[in-house]
Amino acid sequence: PAFEIAMRSHVNDLKEIAQSEVVDFDSILAAYDRAGGQLSKVYSVYGNYTSSLNTPDLQEVQTEMAPILSRHNSNTYTIPGLFEKIEKIHEMKDAKMESGEWTAEQGRFAERVYVKFVRMGAKFDEKTKAEYSDIQATLAGLQTKFMQNVLKDEETWELVLTEKDMEGCPPDVIASAKQAARDRKKEDPNAHVITLSRSAVEPFLSYCKRRDLRKKVFDAFSSRGELSEERNNLPIAVEMLRLRKKQAALHGKESFSEYQFEDTMAQTPEAGMKLLNNVWTKAKDAADRERALLEAYIAESGETLDGGIKPHDWRYYAEKVRVAKFNFDENEMKPYFSLDAVTKAVFDVSNQLYGLKYIKRDDVPMYHPDVNLYEVRKSTGENGEDRLVALFIHDNFARSYKSSGAWMSEYRTQTKNLAPGTPKIEQIPIVSNNNNFAKGSESTLLSFDDGVTLFHEMGHGHHGMLSDCTYEYLASTNVLKDFVELPSQLMEHWLGEPQVLKKHARHYKSGDVIPDDMVSRFKAAELFNEGFATIEYTCCAMLDIALHSLTEYGDDFDLADFEQKYLQEIGMPKGIIMRHRPPHFLHLFASSSYASGYYVYMWAQVLDNDVFAAFEETGD
């Protein structure tokens, strides 16, 4: 009922704009920015819950609502007379900008709304608009099914072990597995459970001595989305690819990649692929050198591996080489990187960079006991007073019914464009960071990479919390996709800075500061295995563009076969597979947002390194 009422209200708002006799910025665009406020409130809660607490009951609602919400969205671009008003305002843009009547922000807003309408088919004839709406609605249903299938695989698959089975694993990994057994209501008090959460899988693959168990876990993890016939995502993904091709064709584009890249900084698939290919060649050489080191270690230790180094072996032997070559074991560092310590570190860096203070609010009930809420405040510089900047929700642990990965989302986006009579509190953003760390029984200890992930998501959080736009349409992360990762990847740099480590990397029991010698050994080993990590990511981004650049997907198109042949064609190094294989590649198939756009992380990395260099040049 809430959606029905809110959608009707949204349509009525848009009809009023379409029927407006006054055609100026405030009457059309400012009003458009405010339209559907009721729907935004309902959808923001719903959307966050379908990611963070997507129970079976909610999944049923999600399945039913996905095509309905998609058709509503399509309908908002076809309200009679609305696009004509948007187009008239857009035609005024250059003259208004030259005369100084409009700000740069108003000009940008007029441009972005116009582009969005065109990309949503506003210039199509009525028959084509209906076809486009059908495509979007079908895609919405398929994307929901794809995501739910992965969620179900991660929710149901488990490997129950004894502590002896986990020989080689550090105490915190064993403790997390025991905690997972408790969370999954195992009656045996000695049970340990490995789930398909990345934060459980990767440490297990890195340290478990038993190759057979590593293979069992890796095979399940890399087959999410195709673990059972009734939840096979490959045909769903192929159907989406065909629909996206139709969508692009309606816009006169040869491929979906061409359509997607049109609205990016890169502009063309060729530009994105050029960057990736440049990195790919160097990464292959690095990965080959790393594999040679692993093979040398295995030979020197007298071991023999049937079939050589397989993907379920790489992490295990990489850690052995890291210790042998660099005298560094990341397990030495973990006690200095408790979740509490890294959270304090990210809040402190946030304060040092932007003057933000985080005040925990235990008095406000949240949707899960593990979720924390903070008031985010900033000094006004007047009499020691401060002002509320945002509310920040921190949801850090993996659990059932929660999507995998890490992400930033919002319950309310910053705006200054409030309707008359609206409380000022509605300007304040409510920002959420979600991670999927394996919860420890005593204290949750993070790897350095986990800590980087937490810093990364806080970078997105800053983008939302510090947004200072007049119009919600331009606020927060509403930027070009290959720019959106700049603030997040920029934030990653600070975790490894000596000032941050010396202040916050403290032993979770003793409180001792991380030793200088350990930091030096960590820095010396930091780039080891980067070839592997770069290959894992880059092949995903390349396959994404190549897959969406196809101009047809015949009746016999086999996605698994395409994956295998494409990786062979680009010279995939032995012993490594894609970080995200097609049946669980949520960036590509849980929505279209990152489809033919996974390259953006590397594109933004070029930018964030340049920006961080500016900080380094200051000497502080």
Secondary structure per residue as TSV (DSSP state, phi and psi in degrees):
chain	resnum	aa	ss	phi	psi
A	1	P	-	360.0	-39.0
A	2	A	H	-61.3	-43.7
A	3	F	H	-64.3	-43.0
A	4	E	H	-60.0	-47.4
A	5	I	H	-64.5	-44.8
A	6	A	H	-67.3	-37.7
A	7	M	H	-68.0	-40.5
A	8	R	H	-61.6	-42.9
A	9	S	H	-61.4	-41.3
A	10	H	H	-62.0	-46.0
A	11	V	H	-61.6	-41.7
A	12	N	H	-62.7	-40.4
A	13	D	H	-58.5	-44.4
A	14	L	H	-70.9	-36.0
A	15	K	H	-64.0	-38.1
A	16	E	H	-60.7	-41.8
A	17	I	H	-65.0	-44.8
A	18	A	H	-61.1	-31.1
A	19	Q	T	-94.4	2.0
A	20	S	-	-63.2	133.1
A	21	E	S	-80.8	-22.7
A	22	V	-	-93.0	126.8
A	23	V	-	-116.5	85.1
A	24	D	S	-138.4	177.3
A	25	F	H	-57.9	-50.7
A	26	D	I	-65.3	-40.7
A	27	S	I	-70.4	-29.2
A	28	I	I	-105.9	-66.4
A	29	L	I	-74.5	-44.3
A	30	A	I	-62.6	-39.1
A	31	A	H	-67.4	-38.5
A	32	Y	H	-61.4	-39.3
A	33	D	H	-61.9	-34.2
A	34	R	H	-86.2	-17.8
A	35	A	T	-60.6	141.3
A	36	G	T	76.2	24.2
A	37	G	H	-58.4	-38.7
A	38	Q	H	-64.2	-42.8
A	39	L	H	-65.3	-38.9
A	40	S	H	-59.1	-41.1
A	41	K	H	-64.7	-45.4
A	42	V	H	-65.7	-47.9
A	43	Y	H	-67.0	-34.3
A	44	S	H	-63.9	-40.8
A	45	V	H	-68.0	-47.7
A	46	Y	H	-58.7	-48.4
A	47	G	H	-62.8	-39.5
A	48	N	H	-68.5	-38.8
A	49	Y	H	-67.3	-36.6
A	50	T	H	-68.6	-12.9
A	51	S	H	-99.5	-38.4
A	52	S	H	-101.4	-22.1
A	53	L	-	-151.7	59.9
A	54	N	-	-88.7	75.6
A	55	T	-	-66.1	163.7
A	56	P	H	-54.4	-40.0
A	57	D	H	-62.7	-43.0
A	58	L	H	-69.0	-33.7
A	59	Q	H	-62.5	-36.5
A	60	E	H	-63.1	-43.2
A	61	V	H	-62.5	-43.9
A	62	Q	H	-60.6	-43.3
A	63	T	H	-61.1	-41.3
A	64	E	H	-71.7	-38.7
A	65	M	H	-82.6	-24.3
A	66	A	H	-53.7	-52.5
A	67	P	H	-69.7	-31.3
A	68	I	H	-64.8	-47.2
A	69	L	H	-66.4	-36.5
A	70	S	H	-63.8	-44.1
A	71	R	H	-65.6	-36.6
A	72	H	H	-62.2	-45.2
A	73	N	H	-60.0	-44.8
A	74	S	H	-61.5	-39.9
A	75	N	H	-63.2	-31.6
A	76	T	T	-67.0	-16.2
A	77	Y	T	-97.3	0.6
A	78	T	-	-122.8	14.7
A	79	I	-	-60.5	123.4
A	80	P	T	-53.3	126.9
A	81	G	T	89.3	-14.9
A	82	L	H	-71.1	-49.4
A	83	F	H	-63.7	-34.3
A	84	E	H	-59.5	-39.2
A	85	K	H	-67.3	-44.6
A	86	I	H	-60.6	-41.3
A	87	E	H	-66.8	-39.8
A	88	K	H	-62.7	-42.6
A	89	I	H	-63.3	-40.7
A	90	H	H	-64.0	-36.6
A	91	E	H	-65.7	-24.8
A	92	M	H	-79.4	-16.2
A	93	K	H	-53.1	-55.1
A	94	D	H	-60.7	-44.1
A	95	A	H	-65.3	-41.6
A	96	K	H	-66.1	-36.0
A	97	M	H	-70.0	-42.4
A	98	E	H	-65.5	-35.7
A	99	S	H	-79.8	-11.8
A	100	G	T	83.5	5.8
A	101	E	S	-71.0	-30.0
A	102	W	S	-108.9	147.8
A	103	T	-	-79.7	166.8
A	104	A	H	-59.5	-36.1
A	105	E	H	-64.3	-41.2
A	106	Q	H	-65.3	-39.6
A	107	G	H	-63.3	-43.2
A	108	R	H	-63.2	-41.8
A	109	F	H	-61.3	-46.9
A	110	A	H	-59.7	-40.9
A	111	E	H	-66.2	-47.1
A	112	R	H	-67.8	-38.6
A	113	V	H	-66.5	-43.5
A	114	Y	H	-60.4	-47.8
A	115	V	H	-59.4	-42.1
A	116	K	H	-62.6	-44.7
A	117	F	H	-59.5	-45.1
A	118	V	H	-63.1	-43.8
A	119	R	H	-69.4	-19.4
A	120	M	T	-93.8	7.8
A	121	G	T	91.3	20.5
A	122	A	T	-62.5	-23.4
A	123	K	T	-92.5	-1.5
A	124	F	S	-71.1	158.6
A	125	D	-	-74.7	170.9
A	126	E	H	-61.3	-39.4
A	127	K	H	-64.2	-43.4
A	128	T	H	-69.1	-36.4
A	129	K	H	-59.2	-42.3
A	130	A	H	-64.9	-41.3
A	131	E	H	-64.1	-41.6
A	132	Y	H	-63.6	-41.9
A	133	S	H	-62.2	-40.9
A	134	D	H	-61.9	-42.9
A	135	I	H	-60.9	-47.5
A	136	Q	H	-62.2	-41.8
A	137	A	H	-65.6	-42.8
A	138	T	H	-64.9	-42.9
A	139	L	H	-59.0	-42.0
A	140	A	H	-59.7	-42.2
A	141	G	H	-66.2	-41.7
A	142	L	H	-67.2	-40.6
A	143	Q	H	-62.2	-41.2
A	144	T	H	-62.8	-45.0
A	145	K	H	-62.9	-42.2
A	146	F	H	-58.0	-50.4
A	147	M	H	-63.1	-43.5
A	148	Q	H	-66.2	-33.6
A	149	N	H	-64.6	-43.4
A	150	V	H	-64.4	-44.3
A	151	L	H	-58.3	-42.4
A	152	K	H	-66.1	-42.3
A	153	D	H	-60.2	-43.6
A	154	E	H	-70.1	-30.6
A	155	E	H	-75.5	-36.0
A	156	T	H	-98.6	-32.3
A	157	W	-	-74.6	139.9
A	158	E	-	-158.0	154.9
A	159	L	E	-121.1	113.8
A	160	V	E	-90.7	124.8
A	161	L	E	-128.2	167.8
A	162	T	-	-98.6	169.7
A	163	E	T	-64.3	-32.4
A	164	K	G	-63.9	-37.0
A	165	D	G	-59.8	-27.8
A	166	M	G	-93.2	19.9
A	167	E	T	-53.7	133.1
A	168	G	T	101.3	-23.4
A	169	C	-	-76.9	140.3
A	170	P	-	-68.6	160.8
A	171	P	H	-54.3	-38.8
A	172	D	H	-69.2	-31.9
A	173	V	H	-70.8	-40.3
A	174	I	H	-64.5	-41.9
A	175	A	H	-63.6	-39.9
A	176	S	H	-65.6	-37.8
A	177	A	H	-66.6	-36.3
A	178	K	H	-69.6	-38.5
A	179	Q	H	-64.1	-39.2
A	180	A	H	-63.3	-36.3
A	181	A	H	-64.3	-40.9
A	182	R	H	-65.1	-43.3
A	183	D	H	-62.5	-30.6
A	184	R	T	-94.8	14.1
A	185	K	T	60.8	40.9
A	186	K	-	-76.0	131.5
A	187	E	S	-73.8	-33.6
A	188	D	-	-68.7	116.4
A	189	P	T	-65.2	-15.9
A	190	N	T	-98.1	5.2
A	191	A	-	-71.6	144.2
A	192	H	E	-128.0	137.7
A	193	V	E	-124.9	130.0
A	194	I	E	-101.8	123.0
A	195	T	-	-100.9	-177.2
A	196	L	S	-95.1	19.8
A	197	S	-	-72.7	133.7
A	198	R	H	-56.1	-35.2
A	199	S	H	-70.1	-15.7
A	200	A	H	-94.8	-38.6
A	201	V	H	-70.1	-49.8
A	202	E	H	-64.3	-42.8
A	203	P	H	-62.4	-37.5
A	204	F	H	-63.5	-44.3
A	205	L	H	-65.5	-27.8
A	206	S	H	-79.3	-24.8
A	207	Y	H	-130.0	-21.3
A	208	C	-	-65.8	128.4
A	209	K	-	-72.4	-26.9
A	210	R	-	-81.8	113.0
A	211	R	H	-64.0	-36.6
A	212	D	H	-63.8	-37.1
A	213	L	H	-74.7	-36.8
A	214	R	H	-60.5	-43.0
A	215	K	H	-63.5	-42.3
A	216	K	H	-61.9	-44.5
A	217	V	H	-68.1	-44.9
A	218	F	H	-63.9	-43.5
A	219	D	H	-60.4	-41.4
A	220	A	H	-68.6	-42.5
A	221	F	H	-63.9	-41.8
A	222	S	T	-80.6	-4.7
A	223	S	T	-113.0	13.3
A	224	R	T	-55.0	140.4
A	225	G	T	89.1	-1.6
A	226	E	-	-150.2	25.4
A	227	L	S	-74.7	-22.5
A	228	S	S	-139.2	151.5
A	229	E	G	-62.3	-36.9
A	230	E	G	-75.0	-11.2
A	231	R	G	-122.2	35.9
A	232	N	-	-79.7	113.9
A	233	N	H	-82.6	-13.2
A	234	L	H	-61.6	-48.2
A	235	P	H	-65.4	-29.9
A	236	I	H	-65.3	-44.6
A	237	A	H	-62.9	-41.5
A	238	V	H	-63.2	-41.3
A	239	E	H	-61.7	-39.1
A	240	M	H	-64.2	-41.9
A	241	L	H	-60.1	-41.8
A	242	R	H	-65.1	-40.9
A	243	L	H	-67.8	-38.9
A	244	R	H	-64.1	-37.8
A	245	K	H	-61.8	-42.4
A	246	K	H	-62.7	-42.0
A	247	Q	H	-58.6	-46.6
A	248	A	H	-64.6	-39.9
A	249	A	H	-62.5	-36.5
A	250	L	H	-63.2	-25.7
A	251	H	T	-90.7	4.8
A	252	G	T	79.0	21.3
A	253	K	-	-102.9	148.8
A	254	E	S	-71.8	-32.7
A	255	S	S	-147.3	165.7
A	256	F	H	-68.1	-33.5
A	257	S	H	-58.3	-44.5
A	258	E	H	-60.7	-42.0
A	259	Y	H	-64.1	-46.1
A	260	Q	H	-65.6	-44.1
A	261	F	H	-70.1	-19.9
A	262	E	T	-56.8	-30.7
A	263	D	T	-110.4	47.2
A	264	T	S	-135.1	170.1
A	265	M	S	-66.1	-37.4
A	266	A	S	-68.0	-33.7
A	267	Q	-	78.4	-38.9
A	268	T	S	-135.9	151.7
A	269	P	H	-58.3	-33.4
A	270	E	H	-63.1	-38.3
A	271	A	H	-67.0	-42.6
A	272	G	H	-63.5	-43.7
A	273	M	H	-69.6	-32.2
A	274	K	H	-60.2	-45.2
A	275	L	H	-61.4	-46.7
A	276	L	H	-64.6	-42.4
A	277	N	H	-63.8	-37.0
A	278	N	H	-61.3	-42.7
A	279	V	H	-73.9	-38.1
A	280	W	H	-57.5	-45.1
A	281	T	H	-59.8	-46.0
A	282	K	H	-69.4	-37.9
A	283	A	H	-66.4	-36.3
A	284	K	H	-62.1	-43.3
A	285	D	H	-61.4	-43.4
A	286	A	H	-64.5	-42.9
A	287	A	H	-65.5	-37.1
A	288	D	H	-64.8	-39.5
A	289	R	H	-65.7	-39.3
A	290	E	H	-65.7	-41.3
A	291	R	H	-64.2	-36.6
A	292	A	H	-61.9	-39.0
A	293	L	H	-64.7	-40.5
A	294	L	H	-64.8	-43.3
A	295	E	H	-65.8	-37.6
A	296	A	H	-65.3	-41.1
A	297	Y	H	-61.9	-44.6
A	298	I	H	-61.7	-42.9
A	299	A	H	-65.2	-43.9
A	300	E	H	-65.1	-31.6
A	301	S	T	-84.3	-2.2
A	302	G	T	81.4	9.6
A	303	E	-	-84.7	156.9
A	304	T	-	-129.8	133.2
A	305	L	-	-111.0	118.8
A	306	D	T	-61.7	117.7
A	307	G	T	85.5	2.5
A	308	G	S	77.3	-168.1
A	309	I	-	-72.2	119.9
A	310	K	-	-104.0	166.3
A	311	P	H	-56.0	-30.0
A	312	H	H	-80.1	-3.7
A	313	D	H	-99.7	-28.9
A	314	W	H	-55.6	-51.4
A	315	R	H	-62.5	-38.5
A	316	Y	H	-61.7	-49.8
A	317	Y	H	-77.5	-25.4
A	318	A	H	-62.2	-39.3
A	319	E	H	-68.0	-35.5
A	320	K	H	-63.5	-43.9
A	321	V	H	-67.0	-38.3
A	322	R	H	-58.2	-41.4
A	323	V	H	-69.7	-45.4
A	324	A	H	-68.5	-41.0
A	325	K	H	-86.5	-35.4
A	326	F	H	-116.8	0.7
A	327	N	-	53.8	39.5
A	328	F	-	-132.4	126.9
A	329	D	-	-120.8	118.5
A	330	E	H	-60.0	-22.8
A	331	N	H	-64.0	-23.6
A	332	E	H	-63.8	-34.4
A	333	M	H	-83.6	-29.8
A	334	K	G	-53.0	-41.4
A	335	P	G	-59.4	-19.3
A	336	Y	G	-91.5	-2.6
A	337	F	-	-123.9	54.7
A	338	S	B	-68.0	156.3
A	339	L	H	-57.3	-39.3
A	340	D	H	-61.3	-44.1
A	341	A	H	-67.0	-42.3
A	342	V	H	-70.1	-34.0
A	343	T	H	-64.7	-43.5
A	344	K	H	-61.4	-37.7
A	345	A	H	-64.7	-45.6
A	346	V	H	-68.2	-34.7
A	347	F	H	-67.9	-37.6
A	348	D	H	-67.7	-43.9
A	349	V	H	-62.3	-40.0
A	350	S	H	-60.0	-38.8
A	351	N	H	-70.1	-42.8
A	352	Q	H	-65.4	-38.4
A	353	L	H	-80.1	-42.4
A	354	Y	H	-125.8	0.5
A	355	G	-	73.5	22.1
A	356	L	E	-88.7	139.6
A	357	K	E	-119.2	138.8
A	358	Y	E	-113.5	119.3
A	359	I	E	-115.2	113.9
A	360	K	E	-69.7	138.6
A	361	R	-	-118.0	88.0
A	362	D	T	-74.6	-12.3
A	363	D	T	-83.6	-5.4
A	364	V	S	-103.6	117.5
A	365	P	-	-67.4	138.6
A	366	M	-	-113.6	176.0
A	367	Y	S	-77.4	-8.4
A	368	H	S	-154.2	143.9
A	369	P	T	-59.1	-25.4
A	370	D	T	-81.5	-5.9
A	371	V	-	-91.5	133.7
A	372	N	E	-110.1	145.2
A	373	L	E	-118.5	137.8
A	374	Y	E	-129.8	140.3
A	375	E	E	-80.5	135.4
A	376	V	E	-111.6	120.5
A	377	R	E	-126.7	159.4
A	378	K	E	-142.2	139.9
A	379	S	E	-65.4	140.0
A	380	T	-	-87.7	-12.0
A	381	G	S	80.4	6.0
A	382	E	S	-118.1	113.9
A	383	N	T	55.0	31.5
A	384	G	T	70.5	9.7
A	385	E	-	-82.1	158.8
A	386	D	E	-133.8	171.0
A	387	R	E	-126.8	153.6
A	388	L	E	-74.2	125.4
A	389	V	E	-100.7	-40.4
A	390	A	E	-166.3	167.3
A	391	L	E	-108.1	137.5
A	392	F	E	-125.1	124.7
A	393	I	E	-106.9	127.7
A	394	H	E	-117.4	111.8
A	395	D	E	-120.5	98.5
A	396	N	E	-102.4	-18.2
A	397	F	E	-103.5	147.0
A	398	A	-	-70.5	144.6
A	399	R	-	-165.1	170.0
A	400	S	T	-62.3	147.0
A	401	Y	T	71.6	11.4
A	402	K	S	-112.4	134.3
A	403	S	-	-61.9	152.6
A	404	S	S	-79.2	170.1
A	405	G	S	90.1	-162.2
A	406	A	-	-140.4	143.6
A	407	W	E	-160.7	160.3
A	408	M	E	-110.6	139.5
A	409	S	E	-143.1	178.3
A	410	E	E	-136.5	143.9
A	411	Y	E	-94.9	-21.6
A	412	R	E	-154.6	133.7
A	413	T	-	-97.4	142.8
A	414	Q	-	-60.7	141.4
A	415	T	-	-159.2	156.4
A	416	K	S	-114.0	-3.6
A	417	N	-	-91.7	69.1
A	418	L	-	-92.8	146.5
A	419	A	-	-68.5	150.6
A	420	P	T	-53.7	134.6
A	421	G	T	89.0	-5.2
A	422	T	-	-77.7	132.9
A	423	P	-	-57.8	140.7
A	424	K	G	-61.2	-24.1
A	425	I	G	-59.7	-22.6
A	426	E	G	-68.4	-10.7
A	427	Q	G	-77.2	-21.6
A	428	I	S	-82.0	124.8
A	429	P	-	-73.3	149.3
A	430	I	E	-117.7	109.9
A	431	V	E	-113.5	140.7
A	432	S	E	-124.4	136.0
A	433	N	E	-113.1	127.0
A	434	N	E	-114.6	131.1
A	435	N	E	-124.5	177.3
A	436	N	E	-136.5	57.9
A	437	F	E	-79.5	145.3
A	438	A	-	-73.6	120.7
A	439	K	-	-72.8	129.1
A	440	G	-	-85.5	160.7
A	441	S	S	-80.6	-36.3
A	442	E	S	-101.0	-56.5
A	443	S	-	-145.2	143.2
A	444	T	-	-88.1	114.2
A	445	L	B	-100.5	133.3
A	446	L	-	-104.9	148.8
A	447	S	-	-74.8	167.4
A	448	F	H	-61.7	-39.2
A	449	D	H	-62.9	-38.1
A	450	D	H	-60.6	-42.5
A	451	G	H	-62.2	-39.6
A	452	V	H	-61.8	-40.7
A	453	T	H	-60.6	-43.3
A	454	L	H	-62.5	-42.6
A	455	F	H	-64.8	-40.5
A	456	H	H	-57.4	-50.2
A	457	E	H	-66.0	-31.7
A	458	M	H	-67.0	-29.2
A	459	G	H	-62.0	-43.2
A	460	H	H	-63.0	-40.5
A	461	G	H	-58.2	-42.9
A	462	H	H	-58.7	-40.6
A	463	H	H	-57.1	-38.8
A	464	G	H	-79.4	-44.2
A	465	M	H	-72.0	-33.3
A	466	L	T	-96.7	3.9
A	467	S	-	-55.5	137.2
A	468	D	-	-136.9	54.6
A	469	C	-	-103.0	151.6
A	470	T	S	-72.3	-39.4
A	471	Y	S	-112.6	131.5
A	472	E	G	-57.9	-32.1
A	473	Y	G	-58.1	-30.2
A	474	L	G	-102.5	-4.7
A	475	A	S	-79.2	163.1
A	476	S	T	58.0	-130.4
A	477	T	T	-87.8	16.0
A	478	N	-	-79.9	65.7
A	479	V	S	-129.3	174.1
A	480	L	-	-59.6	142.1
A	481	K	H	-59.7	-34.9
A	482	D	H	-86.4	8.6
A	483	F	H	-105.4	-25.8
A	484	V	H	-62.3	-25.5
A	485	E	T	-85.3	-2.5
A	486	L	H	-63.1	-54.2
A	487	P	H	-60.7	-34.3
A	488	S	H	-72.0	-46.3
A	489	Q	H	-73.2	-28.0
A	490	L	H	-61.6	-43.2
A	491	M	H	-63.2	-28.8
A	492	E	H	-58.0	-31.7
A	493	H	G	-59.1	-31.5
A	494	W	G	-75.9	-24.2
A	495	L	G	-60.0	-37.7
A	496	G	G	-87.4	2.0
A	497	E	S	-70.1	136.2
A	498	P	H	-53.5	-38.2
A	499	Q	H	-61.6	-40.8
A	500	V	H	-71.6	-43.7
A	501	L	H	-62.5	-45.1
A	502	K	H	-66.2	-28.3
A	503	K	H	-86.3	-36.5
A	504	H	H	-118.2	-20.8
A	505	A	-	-80.0	86.5
A	506	R	B	-121.5	143.2
A	507	H	-	-60.3	131.6
A	508	Y	T	-66.6	-17.7
A	509	K	T	-101.4	-52.8
A	510	S	T	-85.3	-24.5
A	511	G	-	82.2	2.7
A	512	D	-	-67.1	145.6
A	513	V	B	-74.0	145.3
A	514	I	-	-56.3	130.7
A	515	P	-	-65.4	146.9
A	516	D	H	-59.2	-38.8
A	517	D	H	-62.6	-38.5
A	518	M	H	-67.0	-40.7
A	519	V	H	-63.9	-41.4
A	520	S	H	-62.9	-43.3
A	521	R	H	-67.6	-36.6
A	522	F	H	-62.4	-45.9
A	523	K	H	-63.0	-37.8
A	524	A	H	-66.0	-32.7
A	525	A	H	-94.8	-2.9
A	526	E	T	-59.4	-38.7
A	527	L	T	-88.7	-6.6
A	528	F	T	-65.7	136.3
A	529	N	T	76.4	11.2
A	530	E	H	-70.9	-26.2
A	531	G	H	-61.1	-47.6
A	532	F	H	-56.9	-50.5
A	533	A	H	-63.6	-38.8
A	534	T	H	-69.1	-39.0
A	535	I	H	-62.0	-47.7
A	536	E	H	-52.5	-44.9
A	537	Y	H	-77.6	-50.0
A	538	T	H	-64.2	-37.0
A	539	C	H	-64.0	-32.5
A	540	C	H	-65.0	-45.2
A	541	A	H	-66.8	-37.4
A	542	M	H	-70.1	-45.1
A	543	L	H	-62.8	-37.4
A	544	D	H	-56.2	-51.4
A	545	I	H	-66.3	-44.3
A	546	A	H	-61.5	-42.2
A	547	L	H	-64.8	-43.4
A	548	H	H	-83.0	-4.0
A	549	S	T	-91.2	-8.4
A	550	L	-	-63.2	144.0
A	551	T	S	-97.4	-4.5
A	552	E	-	-158.6	151.7
A	553	Y	-	-129.4	93.4
A	554	G	-	-65.0	172.6
A	555	D	T	-59.7	-26.3
A	556	D	T	-101.4	15.2
A	557	F	-	-63.6	126.2
A	558	D	-	-116.6	110.0
A	559	L	H	-66.6	-40.8
A	560	A	H	-63.0	-38.8
A	561	D	H	-66.9	-40.6
A	562	F	H	-60.9	-45.0
A	563	E	H	-56.6	-50.4
A	564	Q	H	-62.3	-46.5
A	565	K	H	-70.2	-37.8
A	566	Y	H	-66.3	-43.9
A	567	L	H	-63.9	-35.7
A	568	Q	H	-66.2	-40.3
A	569	E	H	-63.0	-38.7
A	570	I	T	-88.7	1.1
A	571	G	T	78.1	47.0
A	572	M	-	-57.1	123.4
A	573	P	-	-60.2	144.9
A	574	K	T	-66.4	143.9
A	575	G	T	89.0	3.8
A	576	I	-	-131.3	143.0
A	577	I	-	-125.7	177.4
A	578	M	-	-60.4	141.2
A	579	R	S	-64.2	-36.9
A	580	H	S	-129.0	103.3
A	581	R	-	-76.0	157.3
A	582	P	G	-50.1	-40.4
A	583	P	G	-67.8	-14.0
A	584	H	G	-130.8	21.2
A	585	F	-	-80.4	83.0
A	586	L	H	-64.4	-33.6
A	587	H	H	-56.1	-34.5
A	588	L	H	-89.7	-37.6
A	589	F	H	-120.4	-3.7
A	590	A	T	-86.6	-15.5
A	591	S	-	-161.2	174.7
A	592	S	S	-96.7	1.4
A	593	S	T	-56.5	-47.4
A	594	Y	T	-101.9	6.5
A	595	A	T	-63.6	129.3
A	596	S	T	55.1	30.4
A	597	G	-	-141.9	11.1
A	598	Y	T	-68.8	-15.5
A	599	Y	T	-63.4	-16.8
A	600	V	H	-61.0	-27.2
A	601	Y	H	-64.0	-40.3
A	602	M	H	-74.9	-37.0
A	603	W	H	-59.7	-45.7
A	604	A	H	-69.8	-26.0
A	605	Q	H	-64.2	-36.7
A	606	V	H	-60.0	-42.3
A	607	L	H	-69.2	-45.5
A	608	D	H	-69.0	-32.4
A	609	N	H	-64.7	-37.6
A	610	D	H	-66.8	-42.9
A	611	V	H	-66.3	-42.9
A	612	F	H	-65.1	-31.6
A	613	A	H	-60.2	-32.3
A	614	A	H	-66.0	-37.0
A	615	F	H	-66.5	-42.1
A	616	E	H	-63.4	-34.8
A	617	E	H	-65.5	-21.4
A	618	T	T	-75.7	-16.6
A	619	G	T	84.1	-1.3
A	620	D	-	-136.8	360.0
